[in-house]
Amino acid sequence: MVEISKAHDFMVSAMNSRATRQKLISGNLSNVDTPFYKPRDIAFEKALNDEAKKVFSSEKDDELCLAQTKYKHIKGDPESPPNPTLFFRDGHGAKNDGNSVDLDVETTEMAKNSVMFKALVSGLRKESNIFRAAVTASEKLN
């Protein structure tokens, strides 16, 4: 697979994490009346920040990468990005039935997550338009 840019894989990973977070928040909202339900969330901001530093640092160019000669071989990247950590969101008062889902918090988090997902989609679209324009322009030269 051809690498379009350093940011492409990073944005795809961020979109997948945002989609997972959207599912978790939707699950929290659907369980707002379930007794003893604790809201779930993922913490991936630190993992994405660490990955961004790794992807965009210029020191990585001098690294020796391992070759993968067969598709079943283990990839030679021992420092793959960590998966987001699932946790129970705490700090909100539980209702009498033990449920601690706060409707205001969940809808706010869903809106915030949606804006971030749309920004990532916009970034990927812009990147693909630039790539498409470069290919089209090179076709016209030939």
GROMACS elastic network, one bead per residue, 0.5 to 0.9 nm:
[ bonds ]
;  ai    aj funct       b0    kb
    3     6     6  0.72690   500
    3     8     6  0.77024   500
    3     9     6  0.82830   500
    4     7     6  0.82627   500
    4     8     6  0.64788   500
    4     9     6  0.87451   500
    4   127     6  0.83458   500
    4   128     6  0.84588   500
    4   131     6  0.75856   500
    5     8     6  0.54200   500
    5     9     6  0.79241   500
    5   127     6  0.84042   500
    6     9     6  0.68414   500
    6    10     6  0.73069   500
    6    55     6  0.65081   500
    6    56     6  0.71016   500
    7    10     6  0.50829   500
    7    11     6  0.60154   500
    7    12     6  0.86243   500
    7    52     6  0.83531   500
    7    55     6  0.76374   500
    7    56     6  0.80728   500
    7   124     6  0.89814   500
    8    11     6  0.52530   500
    8    12     6  0.62805   500
    8    13     6  0.86772   500
    8   124     6  0.70790   500
    8   127     6  0.80201   500
    9    12     6  0.50778   500
    9    13     6  0.61311   500
    9    14     6  0.85612   500
   10    13     6  0.51935   500
   10    14     6  0.62074   500
   10    15     6  0.86731   500
   10    48     6  0.80004   500
   10    51     6  0.75396   500
   10    52     6  0.71270   500
   10    55     6  0.78078   500
   11    15     6  0.60891   500
   11    16     6  0.86319   500
   11   120     6  0.62745   500
   11   121     6  0.84059   500
   11   123     6  0.79693   500
   11   124     6  0.72020   500
   12    15     6  0.50562   500
   12    16     6  0.62715   500
   12    17     6  0.87050   500
   12   120     6  0.81142   500
   12   121     6  0.89274   500
   12   124     6  0.82096   500
   13    16     6  0.51662   500
   13    17     6  0.63189   500
   13    18     6  0.86678   500
   13    48     6  0.84409   500
   14    17     6  0.51044   500
   14    18     6  0.61387   500
   14    19     6  0.86168   500
   14    44     6  0.85990   500
   14    48     6  0.70753   500
   14   117     6  0.82205   500
   14   120     6  0.76846   500
   15    19     6  0.60989   500
   15    20     6  0.85948   500
   15   116     6  0.86282   500
   15   117     6  0.60627   500
   15   120     6  0.65275   500
   15   121     6  0.77490   500
   16    19     6  0.50850   500
   16    20     6  0.62598   500
   16    21     6  0.86402   500
   17    20     6  0.50902   500
   17    21     6  0.61861   500
   17    22     6  0.86506   500
   17    42     6  0.84010   500
   17    44     6  0.72013   500
   17    83     6  0.88382   500
   17    84     6  0.73654   500
   18    22     6  0.61508   500
   18    23     6  0.87319   500
   18    44     6  0.88969   500
   18   113     6  0.64924   500
   18   114     6  0.79917   500
   18   116     6  0.77009   500
   18   117     6  0.61386   500
   19    22     6  0.50404   500
   19    23     6  0.64081   500
   19    24     6  0.87913   500
   19   113     6  0.86050   500
   19   114     6  0.88708   500
   19   117     6  0.76470   500
   20    23     6  0.51853   500
   20    24     6  0.63787   500
   20    25     6  0.87878   500
   20    42     6  0.82075   500
   21    24     6  0.50640   500
   21    25     6  0.61954   500
   21    26     6  0.85386   500
   21    41     6  0.64621   500
   21    42     6  0.62930   500
   21    43     6  0.89497   500
   21   110     6  0.84482   500
   21   113     6  0.75503   500
   22    25     6  0.51898   500
   22    26     6  0.60963   500
   22    27     6  0.85608   500
   22   109     6  0.88573   500
   22   110     6  0.64548   500
   22   113     6  0.68583   500
   22   114     6  0.76364   500
   23    26     6  0.50594   500
   23    27     6  0.61436   500
   23    28     6  0.86431   500
   24    27     6  0.50120   500
   24    28     6  0.62391   500
   24    29     6  0.87182   500
   24    39     6  0.82876   500
   24    40     6  0.61979   500
   24    41     6  0.60734   500
   24    42     6  0.80837   500
   25    29     6  0.62312   500
   25    30     6  0.86150   500
   25    39     6  0.78278   500
   25    40     6  0.72207   500
   25    41     6  0.69446   500
   25   106     6  0.63179   500
   25   107     6  0.82020   500
   25   109     6  0.75990   500
   25   110     6  0.63982   500
   26    29     6  0.50782   500
   26    30     6  0.61596   500
   26    31     6  0.86464   500
   26   106     6  0.83292   500
   26   110     6  0.79096   500
   27    30     6  0.50783   500
   27    31     6  0.62474   500
   27    32     6  0.87771   500
   27    39     6  0.82849   500
   27    40     6  0.82315   500
   28    31     6  0.52017   500
   28    32     6  0.63418   500
   28    37     6  0.83040   500
   28    38     6  0.79209   500
   28    39     6  0.52941   500
   28    40     6  0.66853   500
   28    41     6  0.87744   500
   28   101     6  0.66611   500
   28   102     6  0.89808   500
   28   103     6  0.88619   500
   28   106     6  0.73088   500
   29    32     6  0.52421   500
   29    33     6  0.87495   500
   29    39     6  0.85132   500
   29   101     6  0.74401   500
   29   102     6  0.85832   500
   29   103     6  0.69283   500
   29   106     6  0.67156   500
   29   107     6  0.80210   500
   30    33     6  0.78246   500
   30    34     6  0.84815   500
   31    34     6  0.50134   500
   31    35     6  0.84551   500
   31    37     6  0.68796   500
   31    38     6  0.88873   500
   31    39     6  0.84301   500
   31    99     6  0.86471   500
   31   101     6  0.77737   500
   32    35     6  0.84823   500
   32    37     6  0.77465   500
   32    39     6  0.87538   500
   32    99     6  0.72398   500
   32   100     6  0.81439   500
   32   101     6  0.56037   500
   32   102     6  0.76425   500
   32   103     6  0.72675   500
   33    37     6  0.81839   500
   33    97     6  0.86140   500
   33    99     6  0.71575   500
   33   101     6  0.83488   500
   34    37     6  0.56681   500
   34    97     6  0.81480   500
   34    98     6  0.87769   500
   34    99     6  0.65390   500
   35    95     6  0.88405   500
   35    96     6  0.87394   500
   35    97     6  0.50668   500
   35    98     6  0.57870   500
   35    99     6  0.52503   500
   36    94     6  0.84601   500
   36    95     6  0.88358   500
   36    97     6  0.61226   500
   36   100     6  0.74572   500
   37    97     6  0.89021   500
   37    98     6  0.69350   500
   37   100     6  0.66157   500
   37   101     6  0.73132   500
   38    88     6  0.62029   500
   38    89     6  0.70589   500
   38    90     6  0.79182   500
   38    94     6  0.87879   500
   38    98     6  0.82418   500
   38    99     6  0.60545   500
   38   100     6  0.55139   500
   38   101     6  0.64160   500
   39    87     6  0.85531   500
   39    88     6  0.56489   500
   39    89     6  0.54607   500
   39    90     6  0.78231   500
   39    99     6  0.83702   500
   39   100     6  0.67145   500
   39   101     6  0.55239   500
   39   102     6  0.84501   500
   39   106     6  0.87023   500
   40    86     6  0.69704   500
   40    87     6  0.57701   500
   40    89     6  0.57092   500
   41    85     6  0.83371   500
   41    86     6  0.58356   500
   41    87     6  0.55753   500
   41    88     6  0.62342   500
   41    89     6  0.63255   500
   42    45     6  0.89657   500
   42    84     6  0.58791   500
   42    85     6  0.53151   500
   42    87     6  0.59908   500
   42    88     6  0.84841   500
   43    46     6  0.73056   500
   43    47     6  0.79888   500
   43    84     6  0.56394   500
   43    85     6  0.53764   500
   43    86     6  0.66956   500
   43    87     6  0.75289   500
   44    47     6  0.50954   500
   44    48     6  0.60710   500
   44    49     6  0.85418   500
   44    82     6  0.86934   500
   44    83     6  0.75336   500
   44    85     6  0.67338   500
   45    48     6  0.51389   500
   45    49     6  0.60996   500
   45    50     6  0.86364   500
   45    84     6  0.83905   500
   46    50     6  0.61533   500
   46    51     6  0.85239   500
   46    84     6  0.89619   500
   47    50     6  0.51920   500
   47    51     6  0.61574   500
   47    52     6  0.86189   500
   47    81     6  0.68989   500
   47    82     6  0.62270   500
   47    83     6  0.75347   500
   47    84     6  0.69545   500
   48    52     6  0.60057   500
   48    53     6  0.85943   500
   48    81     6  0.80148   500
   48    82     6  0.87611   500
   48    84     6  0.89345   500
   49    52     6  0.50679   500
   49    53     6  0.63044   500
   49    54     6  0.86661   500
   50    53     6  0.52181   500
   50    54     6  0.62923   500
   50    55     6  0.87126   500
   50    81     6  0.81238   500
   51    55     6  0.60220   500
   51    56     6  0.85078   500
   51    80     6  0.87604   500
   51    81     6  0.62270   500
   51    82     6  0.87080   500
   52    55     6  0.50962   500
   52    56     6  0.59507   500
   52    57     6  0.81927   500
   53    56     6  0.54706   500
   53    57     6  0.57798   500
   54    57     6  0.55510   500
   54    58     6  0.87357   500
   54    59     6  0.87507   500
   54    60     6  0.74955   500
   55    58     6  0.84114   500
   55    60     6  0.78497   500
   56    59     6  0.88988   500
   56    60     6  0.84481   500
   57    60     6  0.62966   500
   57    61     6  0.85380   500
   58    61     6  0.60982   500
   58    62     6  0.85922   500
   59    62     6  0.63978   500
   59    63     6  0.79350   500
   60    63     6  0.55509   500
   61    64     6  0.85167   500
   65    76     6  0.66500   500
   65    77     6  0.76338   500
   66    75     6  0.77563   500
   66    77     6  0.76943   500
   67    75     6  0.80875   500
   67    76     6  0.69082   500
   68    71     6  0.70307   500
   68    72     6  0.86322   500
   68    73     6  0.62114   500
   68    74     6  0.74054   500
   68    75     6  0.63217   500
   68    76     6  0.70678   500
   69    72     6  0.87197   500
   69    73     6  0.72334   500
   70    73     6  0.55074   500
   70    74     6  0.89020   500
   71    74     6  0.81551   500
   71    75     6  0.87627   500
   72    75     6  0.87421   500
   73    76     6  0.87442   500
   74    77     6  0.86163   500
   75    78     6  0.78970   500
   76    79     6  0.89345   500
   77    80     6  0.58682   500
   79    82     6  0.83672   500
   82    85     6  0.85431   500
   87    90     6  0.89542   500
   89    92     6  0.80585   500
   89   100     6  0.86224   500
   89   101     6  0.87120   500
   90    93     6  0.84184   500
   90   100     6  0.77984   500
   91    94     6  0.89535   500
   91   100     6  0.86432   500
   92   100     6  0.60434   500
   92   101     6  0.75646   500
   92   102     6  0.69444   500
   93    98     6  0.89524   500
   93    99     6  0.86039   500
   93   100     6  0.59589   500
   93   101     6  0.85567   500
   93   102     6  0.82487   500
   94    97     6  0.75449   500
   94    98     6  0.52367   500
   94    99     6  0.52808   500
   94   101     6  0.74951   500
   94   102     6  0.86257   500
   95    98     6  0.53433   500
   95    99     6  0.54906   500
   95   100     6  0.62095   500
   95   101     6  0.85348   500
   96    99     6  0.74720   500
   97   100     6  0.88117   500
   99   102     6  0.88061   500
  101   104     6  0.89609   500
  101   105     6  0.80883   500
  101   106     6  0.74933   500
  102   105     6  0.53665   500
  102   106     6  0.62171   500
  102   107     6  0.87118   500
  103   106     6  0.52171   500
  103   107     6  0.61422   500
  103   108     6  0.85032   500
  104   107     6  0.53749   500
  104   108     6  0.61005   500
  104   109     6  0.85723   500
  105   108     6  0.51720   500
  105   109     6  0.60829   500
  105   110     6  0.85393   500
  106   109     6  0.51089   500
  106   110     6  0.60423   500
  106   111     6  0.86113   500
  107   111     6  0.61675   500
  107   112     6  0.85900   500
  108   111     6  0.51996   500
  108   112     6  0.61977   500
  108   113     6  0.85780   500
  109   112     6  0.50633   500
  109   113     6  0.60124   500
  109   114     6  0.84730   500
  110   113     6  0.51064   500
  110   114     6  0.60437   500
  110   115     6  0.86900   500
  111   114     6  0.50614   500
  111   115     6  0.63168   500
  111   116     6  0.87625   500
  112   115     6  0.52953   500
  112   116     6  0.64232   500
  112   117     6  0.87602   500
  113   116     6  0.51449   500
  113   117     6  0.61608   500
  113   118     6  0.86597   500
  114   117     6  0.50702   500
  114   118     6  0.61759   500
  114   119     6  0.86093   500
  115   118     6  0.51613   500
  115   119     6  0.62189   500
  115   120     6  0.87568   500
  116   119     6  0.50617   500
  116   120     6  0.63512   500
  116   121     6  0.87471   500
  117   120     6  0.51376   500
  117   121     6  0.62754   500
  117   122     6  0.86456   500
  118   122     6  0.61034   500
  118   123     6  0.85789   500
  119   122     6  0.50439   500
  119   123     6  0.61972   500
  119   124     6  0.87287   500
  120   123     6  0.50134   500
  120   124     6  0.62444   500
  120   125     6  0.85734   500
  121   124     6  0.51924   500
  121   125     6  0.61313   500
  121   126     6  0.86067   500
  122   125     6  0.50730   500
  122   126     6  0.61413   500
  122   127     6  0.85813   500
  123   126     6  0.51594   500
  123   127     6  0.61730   500
  123   128     6  0.86475   500
  124   127     6  0.50204   500
  124   128     6  0.61110   500
  124   129     6  0.85565   500
  125   128     6  0.51288   500
  125   129     6  0.61254   500
  125   130     6  0.86855   500
  126   129     6  0.50845   500
  126   130     6  0.63356   500
  126   131     6  0.87255   500
  127   130     6  0.52279   500
  127   131     6  0.63190   500
  127   132     6  0.86305   500
  128   132     6  0.59548   500
  128   133     6  0.84605   500
  129   133     6  0.60079   500
  129   134     6  0.85615   500
  130   133     6  0.51165   500
  130   134     6  0.62610   500
  130   135     6  0.87578   500
  131   134     6  0.51874   500
  131   135     6  0.63471   500
  131   136     6  0.86816   500
  132   135     6  0.51682   500
  132   136     6  0.60947   500
  132   137     6  0.85214   500
  133   136     6  0.50841   500
  133   137     6  0.59918   500
  133   138     6  0.85289   500
  134   137     6  0.51623   500
  134   138     6  0.61905   500
  134   139     6  0.86759   500
  135   138     6  0.51829   500
  135   139     6  0.62515   500
  135   140     6  0.88402   500
  136   139     6  0.51199   500
  136   140     6  0.64620   500
  136   141     6  0.89629   500
  137   140     6  0.52427   500
  137   141     6  0.66213   500
  138   141     6  0.51890   500
  138   142     6  0.68073   500
  139   142     6  0.54495   500
